[in-house]
């Protein structure tokens, strides 16, 4: 039977997370991450063989003496006329000029004057007449360029004002751009790049502009239509379902805010390209452009017509190549669409309901496995749909999934472990028993503050305690926790320690604070040994096989009253506390029960036996430290035990010298005598990773990044 409280929690979690994520979708909160993540969806695919680029590249802009044509601004328009004639002679289908020709040529070039003189046979009257006509009327270079234009040439024009979105069409303002003298001889179309909010990448291009009652197509649409339908250049029809018909129903272009998403086919500079100067000088094959769409534009970085795209965030793509990708999108009919988001949102909400059920009702490990599986499956699903032209949001479903998992775990922790927290709070007097006496004698100690003191910190944690709590009913759990925590607290206090706090199923204890002690390090070792024996004793009584891990560190720490004037707690802070906590968790890695730092070992080495475990650099620390395992009191070891420890230290020496083979043999000898020795097993796994390496200047330090 379903728990009503859990069921209500499930519904509320999914409701607030789903609608919160949906509300944030499309906002700046998710938008930047959404676009960054979506970049990985774009895949390279075969380039349309009917498209080729003539690039005004660095070689073209070189000085004439170096084989180039010089700066583009100094070119006579006869240069462009010559190139157009060469392209047309090669059999091109259509030509696109990615340049704006804003006005007529106002000056007479030396080339023009020389031409006039050469054609006039030194007749001064004829020369004067021709020069007058030249200056008063049109520049011969402009005339030559105009005559080279034709219906197979397409030119760009721009809107002088920012277009306004009405319905799903952009309405343009006053037109500006190419000089009317030239546009009369060629076909013109709109083409404006639309970057994302941070002007990082170009995702789409407009399909055109509504100018009054007329619709003027974009360059990509016009050139695509020209290539696909030849002379049938009738205007497309915009329909209500957010699609634009390209002549017929065979190509329905999805429209989003007046834009067509560009389905990029390759990285920057991937389209076939020819240098402008090579075409100008005739250094091309006769049929180089036969039947092709030829795009002429700036590719040299100095011309500053390059933009980032979602397919290539490292190398900006020339604007003319972005146009080539847009034209290919039209030609191939491989359009991208963001439609269908409503149905997808409903699917995600249902998906979240099922997931939250798993997180709340199934075992934690199984629920976590479900989460990991979903986080792998969902991006794969999105990628497959993208390949078919459907763009789905990535960020908000993942964010929602992680949120419901987090909230589900918080709820589980609150409900399933509240009895555990209540029980542990009952032992809070152990934390401050000595402190209470100190406060009663000196009320001024209530003042917030602390002091630096040399102390020993101990962390104790139960192994697999969480799994145990899930198997027990509340009454059994209360009794069990009372038994173990009461016993351990008594052991700590008996050796002069203070139970500072309970953290989850862990205990933090202090030795040497609040009551100062010169023997705090030795007291901690005695405590550790008695805890080990006490756990065996309690396990026999309870019938439960619980084990504990201890991390002990001696050193300086800040101790005192922390918190606020109304609510304070006597505790310790500093590196010594962090080291003790890390050493406690380090037992899991080495398969040990008690680990301590060198300061603690040195204080106890006259009465206790230790073995060196490792030299490690803890996470977040620059300096490496030596760590040791507490074995027992001196005199309690056997001759065989001493031999094993000697063998162990020899193995460590070979390990530090990177003699992997000998180190392995020594570790195996240790395991022959101690088959369950955790450190030896851990080192064999580590050496397996290191044996192919030789680390120069290595002293055996291991970067231990476990918390």
C-alpha positions in Angstrom: 0.0 0.0 0.0 1.4 3.4 -1.0 2.3 5.8 1.8 0.0 8.8 1.5 2.6 11.2 2.7 5.1 9.9 0.2 2.5 10.1 -2.6 1.7 13.7 -1.7 5.4 14.5 -1.6 5.8 12.9 -5.0 3.1 15.0 -6.5 4.3 18.2 -4.9 7.9 17.7 -5.9 7.1 17.0 -9.5 4.6 19.9 -9.6 6.9 22.6 -8.3 10.0 21.4 -10.1 8.3 20.9 -13.5 6.5 24.2 -13.5 9.5 26.0 -12.1 11.7 24.6 -14.8 9.1 25.4 -17.5 8.9 28.9 -16.2 12.7 29.3 -16.4 12.9 27.6 -19.9 13.9 30.1 -22.5 15.1 32.7 -19.9 18.7 33.7 -19.5 18.9 31.3 -16.6 18.9 28.3 -18.9 19.4 29.9 -22.3 23.2 30.2 -22.3 23.7 26.6 -21.0 21.1 25.3 -23.4 22.9 26.7 -26.4 26.3 25.6 -25.2 25.0 22.0 -24.7 23.2 22.0 -28.0 26.4 22.7 -29.9 27.3 19.1 -29.6 24.2 18.0 -31.5 25.5 19.4 -34.8 27.2 16.7 -36.9 29.3 17.1 -40.0 27.6 15.6 -43.1 28.4 15.5 -46.8 28.6 19.0 -48.4 26.3 19.8 -51.3 28.5 19.4 -54.4 26.6 22.1 -56.2 27.9 24.9 -53.9 31.4 26.4 -54.2 32.9 29.5 -52.7 35.2 32.1 -54.3 37.0 33.7 -51.3 38.6 37.1 -51.1 41.5 35.6 -49.0 44.8 36.8 -47.7 46.5 35.9 -51.0 44.0 38.0 -53.0 44.7 41.0 -50.8 48.5 40.9 -51.2 50.2 43.6 -53.2 50.2 43.2 -57.0 54.0 42.9 -56.8 53.5 39.8 -54.6 50.8 38.2 -56.9 47.7 39.7 -55.3 45.3 42.4 -56.2 46.0 44.8 -53.3 43.5 46.1 -50.7 39.9 45.5 -51.7 38.8 49.1 -51.3 41.2 50.1 -54.0 39.9 47.7 -56.6 38.2 49.1 -59.7 34.8 47.4 -60.2 36.1 46.1 -63.4 37.9 43.4 -61.3 34.5 42.1 -60.2 33.2 42.3 -63.7 36.1 40.2 -65.0 35.6 37.6 -62.4 31.8 37.4 -63.1 32.5 36.9 -66.8 35.0 34.1 -66.0 32.6 32.3 -63.7 29.8 32.6 -66.2 32.1 31.3 -69.0 32.8 28.3 -66.8 29.1 27.3 -66.9 27.9 28.4 -63.5 24.3 28.1 -62.6 24.0 31.2 -60.4 26.3 33.6 -58.6 26.0 35.3 -55.2 27.9 38.5 -54.4 28.3 38.8 -50.6 29.2 42.5 -50.9 27.3 45.8 -50.8 28.0 48.3 -53.6 26.6 51.4 -52.1 27.4 54.1 -54.7 29.0 54.9 -58.0 32.7 55.4 -58.5 33.5 59.1 -58.1 37.1 59.3 -59.3 38.9 58.5 -62.5 41.6 55.8 -62.1 44.9 55.9 -63.9 43.8 52.7 -65.7 40.7 54.4 -67.0 42.7 57.4 -68.2 45.3 55.2 -69.9 42.4 53.3 -71.6 40.9 56.5 -72.9 44.2 57.7 -74.3 45.1 54.4 -76.0 41.7 54.2 -77.7 41.7 57.8 -78.9 44.9 57.7 -81.0 46.2 60.9 -79.3 43.4 63.0 -80.7 43.2 65.7 -78.0 39.6 66.7 -78.9 38.4 63.1 -78.7 40.2 62.7 -75.4 38.8 65.8 -73.9 35.3 64.8 -74.9 35.6 61.3 -73.5 37.0 62.5 -70.2 34.2 65.0 -69.9 31.6 62.3 -70.5 33.4 60.1 -68.1 33.4 62.7 -65.3 29.9 63.9 -65.9 28.1 60.6 -66.4 29.0 57.1 -65.3 32.3 55.6 -64.5 33.3 53.0 -67.2 34.2 50.6 -64.4 30.7 50.9 -63.0 29.3 50.4 -66.5 31.5 47.4 -67.1 30.4 45.9 -63.7 26.7 46.5 -64.4 27.0 44.9 -67.9 28.6 41.8 -66.2 25.6 41.4 -63.9 22.5 39.5 -64.9 19.6 37.4 -63.8 22.0 34.7 -62.7 23.6 37.1 -60.2 22.2 37.6 -56.7 23.2 40.6 -54.5 22.5 41.4 -50.8 20.5 44.4 -49.6 19.8 45.3 -46.0 17.0 46.8 -44.0 17.9 50.3 -42.7 15.8 49.8 -39.6 15.5 47.0 -37.1 12.9 44.6 -38.4 9.8 44.1 -36.3 8.3 40.6 -35.6 4.6 40.5 -36.4 3.0 37.1 -36.3 5.8 34.9 -37.5 7.2 37.3 -40.1 9.7 40.0 -39.9 8.5 43.4 -41.2 11.3 45.5 -42.6 11.7 49.2 -42.5 13.3 51.4 -45.1 15.5 49.5 -47.5 19.2 50.4 -47.8 22.2 48.8 -49.3 23.3 48.1 -52.8 23.4 50.9 -55.3 20.3 51.0 -57.4 22.4 51.3 -60.6 23.6 47.8 -59.9 20.6 46.2 -58.4 18.6 46.9 -61.5 20.9 44.5 -63.4 20.8 41.7 -60.7 18.5 40.0 -58.3 18.6 41.2 -54.7 17.5 39.6 -51.5 17.6 40.2 -47.8 20.2 38.5 -45.7 20.9 39.4 -42.1 22.8 37.3 -39.5 21.0 36.8 -36.2 23.3 36.0 -33.3 22.3 34.7 -29.9 21.8 36.9 -26.9 25.5 37.0 -26.1 26.5 37.5 -29.7 28.4 34.3 -29.5 27.1 32.3 -32.5 24.8 32.6 -35.5 22.0 30.0 -35.4 19.5 31.3 -37.9 18.9 33.6 -40.8 15.6 35.4 -41.8 13.4 33.8 -44.4 12.7 37.3 -45.7 10.9 40.5 -44.9 7.4 41.7 -45.3 7.5 45.1 -47.0 3.9 46.4 -46.9 1.9 43.8 -48.7 4.9 42.4 -50.5 7.2 39.6 -49.2 10.8 39.7 -50.2 12.7 36.5 -49.7 16.0 35.9 -48.2 19.0 35.1 -50.3 19.0 31.5 -49.2 15.4 31.1 -50.2 15.8 32.9 -53.5 18.9 31.0 -54.6 17.5 27.7 -53.5 14.3 28.3 -55.4 16.3 29.4 -58.5 18.4 26.2 -58.4 15.6 23.8 -57.6 12.9 25.3 -59.9 14.9 27.2 -62.4 12.6 29.9 -63.9 9.7 29.3 -61.6 10.5 32.0 -59.2 7.0 32.7 -57.8 6.8 33.9 -54.3 6.3 31.4 -51.5 3.2 31.3 -49.3 3.4 31.8 -45.6 0.8 29.6 -43.8 -0.5 29.5 -40.2 1.2 26.4 -39.0 4.6 28.2 -38.8 5.9 26.8 -42.1 6.9 28.6 -45.2 6.3 26.8 -48.5 9.1 27.0 -51.0 7.1 26.9 -54.2 5.4 23.6 -53.4 4.8 21.3 -50.5 8.0 19.3 -51.0 9.9 21.8 -48.9 8.1 23.2 -45.9 10.5 25.4 -44.0 9.9 25.7 -40.3 9.9 29.3 -39.2 10.7 30.5 -35.6 10.4 34.3 -35.0 10.8 35.0 -38.7 14.0 32.9 -38.8 15.1 29.7 -40.5 17.5 27.7 -38.4 20.7 26.9 -40.3 21.6 23.2 -40.3 25.3 23.5 -40.5 27.0 20.8 -42.6 30.6 21.3 -41.5 33.2 23.3 -39.6 34.6 26.6 -40.7 36.4 26.6 -44.1 35.0 23.1 -45.0 33.1 24.1 -48.2 35.1 23.8 -51.5 36.8 27.2 -52.1 38.8 28.9 -54.8 40.9 32.1 -54.3 39.4 35.2 -56.0 42.8 36.1 -57.4 43.1 32.7 -59.2 39.7 33.3 -60.9 40.8 36.8 -61.8 44.0 35.6 -63.4 42.4 32.7 -65.1 44.2 30.0 -63.0 41.2 27.7 -62.9 39.9 24.8 -64.9 37.5 25.7 -67.8 34.6 23.8 -66.1 35.5 24.6 -62.5 32.0 26.1 -61.8 29.9 24.1 -64.3 26.3 23.9 -63.1 27.2 25.2 -59.6 26.0 27.9 -57.2 29.0 30.2 -56.8 29.3 32.4 -53.7 31.8 35.3 -53.7 32.6 36.8 -50.3 35.3 37.8 -47.8 37.2 34.9 -46.2 40.3 36.8 -45.1 40.2 37.5 -41.3 41.3 41.1 -41.9 38.0 41.8 -43.7 36.2 41.0 -40.4 33.3 39.1 -41.9 33.6 36.0 -39.6 31.2 34.7 -37.0 31.1 31.9 -34.5 28.6 29.1 -35.2 27.2 26.3 -33.1 29.1 23.7 -35.0 32.5 25.4 -34.5 33.1 27.5 -31.4 36.8 27.7 -31.9 37.3 29.0 -35.4 34.9 31.7 -36.7 33.2 31.0 -40.0 33.2 33.5 -42.9 29.8 35.1 -43.5 29.8 33.8 -47.1 30.2 30.2 -45.8 27.3 30.7 -43.4 25.2 31.7 -46.4 26.5 28.5 -48.1 25.2 26.4 -45.2 21.8 28.2 -45.3 21.5 27.5 -49.1 22.5 23.8 -48.5 19.8 23.6 -45.8 17.2 24.7 -48.4 18.6 22.5 -51.2 18.8 19.4 -49.1 15.5 20.0 -47.3 17.1 19.0 -44.0 15.4 21.7 -41.9 15.6 22.1 -38.1 12.5 22.8 -36.1 11.8 23.7 -32.4 8.1 22.7 -32.8 6.4 20.1 -30.7 7.7 21.5 -27.4 4.3 21.3 -25.7 3.9 17.5 -26.3 7.5 17.1 -25.2 6.9 19.0 -22.0 4.0 16.8 -21.1 6.1 13.7 -21.8 8.9 15.1 -19.5 6.4 15.7 -16.7 5.1 12.1 -16.9 8.7 11.0 -17.0 9.5 12.9 -13.9 6.5 11.4 -12.1 7.8 7.9 -12.8 11.4 8.9 -11.9 10.3 10.5 -8.6 8.3 7.3 -7.7 11.6 5.3 -8.2 13.6 7.8 -6.1 11.1 7.7 -3.2 10.0 4.1 -3.1 12.9 2.0 -4.4 16.2 1.5 -2.5 18.6 4.4 -2.7 21.2 2.7 -4.7 18.6 1.4 -7.2 17.1 4.9 -7.5 20.5 6.4 -8.1 21.1 3.8 -10.8 17.8 4.8 -12.4 19.0 8.5 -12.4 22.4 7.6 -14.0 20.7 5.5 -16.6 18.2 8.3 -17.5 21.0 10.9 -17.7 22.7 8.7 -20.3 19.5 7.8 -22.3 18.0 11.3 -22.5 20.9 13.0 -24.4 21.0 10.0 -26.7 17.2 10.5 -27.4 17.7 14.2 -28.0 20.6 13.5 -30.4 18.6 11.0 -32.4 15.7 13.4 -32.8 18.1 16.2 -33.8 19.3 14.0 -36.6 15.7 13.9 -37.9 15.4 17.7 -37.7 13.7 18.1 -34.3 15.4 20.3 -31.7 14.4 19.6 -28.1 15.4 21.4 -25.0 18.1 19.7 -23.1 18.8 21.8 -20.0 15.4 22.1 -18.3 14.5 18.4 -18.4 17.9 17.4 -17.0 17.8 20.2 -14.4 14.3 19.1 -13.5 15.4 15.4 -13.2 18.3 16.3 -10.9 16.1 18.6 -8.9 13.5 15.9 -8.2 16.2 13.4 -7.3 17.8 15.9 -4.9 14.4 16.8 -3.3 13.5 13.1 -3.1 16.7 12.3 -1.3 16.1 15.2 1.1 12.6 14.0 1.8 13.8 10.4 2.3 16.5 11.6 4.7 14.0 13.7 6.6 11.4 11.0 7.0 13.5 7.8 7.2 16.2 9.1 9.5 14.4 11.6 11.7 14.2 8.9 14.4 17.9 8.5 14.1 18.4 12.2 14.5 16.1 12.4 17.5 18.1 9.6 19.2 21.4 11.2 18.5 20.1 14.5 19.9 19.4 12.7 23.2 23.2 12.2 23.6 24.0 15.9 23.1 24.9 16.2 26.8 27.9 14.1 26.0 29.2 16.8 23.8 29.2 19.5 26.5 29.4 17.7 29.8 32.8 19.1 30.7 31.8 22.4 29.1 28.7 22.8 31.3 30.9 22.5 34.4 33.3 25.1 32.9 30.5 27.5 32.2 29.0 27.1 35.6 32.3 28.1 37.1 33.0 30.9 34.7 29.8 32.4 33.0 32.1 34.7 30.9 33.0 31.7 28.8 29.6 32.2 27.1 31.2 34.9 25.0 31.8 33.9 21.4 35.5 33.3 20.5 38.2 30.8 20.4 41.9 30.1 20.8 44.6 28.2 19.0 45.5 25.0 20.8 47.3 21.7 20.2 44.6 19.0 20.3 43.7 15.6 18.9 40.6 15.2 16.8 38.9 11.8 16.2 36.2 10.9 13.7 34.3 7.7 14.0 31.9 6.4 11.4 29.8 3.2 11.1 30.2 1.0 8.1 27.0 0.3 6.1 24.9 2.0 8.8 22.5 3.5 6.2 21.7 0.0 4.8 21.0 -1.2 8.3 18.6 1.6 9.2 16.5 0.8 6.1 16.1 -2.7 7.3 15.0 -1.9 10.9 11.7 -0.5 12.2 11.9 2.7 14.3 11.8 0.9 17.7 14.6 -1.4 16.8 16.7 1.4 15.4 16.2 3.5 18.5 17.4 0.6 20.7 20.4 -0.2 18.5 21.6 3.4 18.2 21.2 3.9 22.0 23.4 0.9 22.6 26.2 1.8 20.3 26.3 5.5 20.8 26.1 5.2 24.6 28.9 2.7 24.7 31.2 4.7 22.4 30.5 8.0 24.2 31.4 6.4 27.5 34.7 5.1 26.1 35.6 8.5 24.8 34.8 10.3 28.0 36.6 7.6 30.1 39.8 8.5 28.3 39.4 12.3 28.8 37.8 13.0 25.4 34.7 15.1 24.6 32.0 14.0 22.1 31.9 17.2 20.1 29.0 16.3 17.8 27.1 13.6 15.9 27.2 14.1 12.2 24.9 11.7 10.5 26.1 8.3 11.7 29.5 9.7 12.6 30.9 11.0 15.9 33.4 13.8 16.2 35.4 13.7 19.4 38.1 16.1 20.8 41.0 15.3 23.1 42.7 18.2 24.9 39.6 20.5 24.6 37.8 22.0 26.3 39.9 20.6 29.1 43.6 21.0 28.2 45.6 17.8 28.4 49.3 17.0 27.7 48.4 13.3 26.9 45.6 14.0 24.4 47.4 12.1 21.6 48.0 9.0 23.7 44.5 9.2 25.1 43.1 9.0 21.6 45.1 5.9 20.8 43.9 4.2 23.9 40.3 5.2 23.0 40.7 3.7 19.5 41.9 0.4 20.9 39.1 0.2 23.4 36.5 1.1 20.8 37.7 -1.7 18.7 37.3 -4.2 21.5 34.0 -2.6 22.6 32.5 -3.0 19.2 33.2 -6.7 19.2 31.6 -7.0 22.6 28.5 -5.1 21.6 28.1 -7.0 18.3 28.0 -10.3 20.2 25.2 -8.8 22.4 23.1 -7.3 19.6 23.7 -9.9 17.0 24.6 -7.2 14.5 27.9 -7.1 12.7 28.7 -3.4 12.8 32.2 -2.1 12.2 33.6 1.4 12.7 36.3 3.4 10.9 38.4 5.9 12.9 40.5 8.9 11.6 42.8 10.5 14.2 44.9 13.6 13.8 46.9 15.7 16.2 47.9 19.3 15.6 46.9 22.8 16.0 43.2 23.8 15.8 41.0 26.7 16.7 38.7 25.7 19.6 36.0 27.7 21.3 32.4 28.8 21.2 31.2 29.1 17.6 27.8 30.3 16.4 25.8 33.3 17.5 25.0 35.0 20.7 21.7 33.1 21.0 22.9 29.8 19.8 26.5 28.6 20.2 28.4 25.4 20.2 31.9 24.5 21.5 33.8 22.9 18.7 37.1 22.8 16.8 38.0 24.2 13.4 41.1 24.0 11.1 43.3 21.7 9.1 43.7 19.1 11.9 39.9 18.6 11.9 39.8 18.3 8.1 42.7 15.8 8.1 41.0 13.6 10.7 37.8 13.5 8.6 39.8 12.6 5.5 41.7 9.9 7.3 38.4 8.4 8.5 37.1 8.2 4.9 40.5 7.0 3.8 40.0 3.7 5.7 37.6 2.7 2.9 40.3 3.0 0.3 43.0 1.2 2.2 40.8 -1.4 3.9 41.9 -0.3 7.4 40.1 0.5 10.6 42.2 3.2 12.2 44.4 5.8 10.4 46.3 8.7 11.9 48.7 11.4 11.0 52.5 11.4 11.8 52.0 13.9 14.7 49.8 11.5 16.5 52.0 8.5 15.8 55.1 10.2 17.1 53.4 11.1 20.3 52.4 7.4 20.9 55.3 5.4 19.3 56.8 4.6 22.7 53.7 2.7 23.7 51.9 1.7 20.5 52.7 -0.3 17.3 52.1 1.3 13.9 52.8 0.7 10.3 53.3 3.3 7.7 50.6 3.2 5.2 51.3 5.9 2.6 52.5 9.4 1.9 49.5 11.3 0.5 48.5 14.7 -0.6 45.0 15.2 0.6 42.4 17.0 -1.6 42.8 20.8 -1.3 46.2 20.5 0.4 49.6 21.5 -1.1 51.8 19.6 1.4 52.0 15.8 1.5 51.6 14.0 4.9 52.6 10.5 6.1 49.7 8.4 7.4 49.9 5.4 9.7 47.7 2.5 10.8 47.4 1.8 14.5 48.1 -1.9 15.2 48.1 -2.3 18.9 50.1 -1.9 22.1 53.8 -2.6 22.2 54.5 -6.1 23.3 51.2 -7.5 22.0 52.6 -8.4 18.6 54.0 -11.9 17.7 57.2 -12.7 16.0 55.2 -13.6 12.9 53.4 -10.3 13.0 56.7 -8.4 13.2 58.0 -10.3 10.2 54.9 -9.3 8.2 55.3 -5.7 9.1 59.0 -5.8 8.1 58.0 -7.3 4.8 55.4 -4.6 4.4 57.9 -1.8 4.9 60.3 -3.4 2.4 57.5 -3.5 -0.1 56.9 0.2 0.5 60.5 1.0 -0.1 60.5 -0.8 -3.5 57.2 1.0 -4.3 58.8 4.4 -3.6 61.8 3.5 -5.8 59.3 2.5 -8.6 60.6 -1.1 -8.6 57.1 -2.3 -9.4 57.9 -6.0 -9.9 59.7 -6.3 -6.6 57.0 -4.3 -4.8 54.3 -6.6 -6.2 56.2 -9.7 -5.0 56.6 -8.3 -1.5 52.9 -7.2 -1.3 51.9 -10.7 -2.4 54.0 -12.2 0.4 52.2 -10.0 2.9 48.9 -11.3 1.5 50.1 -14.9 1.9 50.4 -14.3 5.6 47.5 -11.9 5.9 45.0 -12.8 3.2 42.6 -10.0 4.2 45.1 -7.2 4.4 43.5 -4.2 2.9 46.5 -2.0 2.3 48.4 -4.7 0.4 45.4 -5.3 -1.9 45.0 -1.6 -2.4 48.6 -1.2 -3.4 48.5 -4.1 -5.9 45.6 -2.3 -7.7 47.5 1.0 -7.6 50.7 -0.6 -8.9 48.7 -2.1 -11.8 47.9 1.4 -12.9 51.5 2.7 -12.4 53.7 -0.1 -13.6 53.9 1.2 -17.1 55.1 4.6 -15.9 58.3 6.1 -14.6 57.6 9.3 -12.7 60.7 11.5 -12.6 61.6 12.8 -9.1 58.8 10.9 -7.5 58.9 10.3 -3.7 56.0 8.0 -3.5 53.4 10.7 -2.8 49.9 9.7 -3.8 47.3 12.4 -4.6 44.4 11.3 -2.4 41.4 13.2 -3.6 38.8 11.3 -1.7 36.8 13.2 0.9 
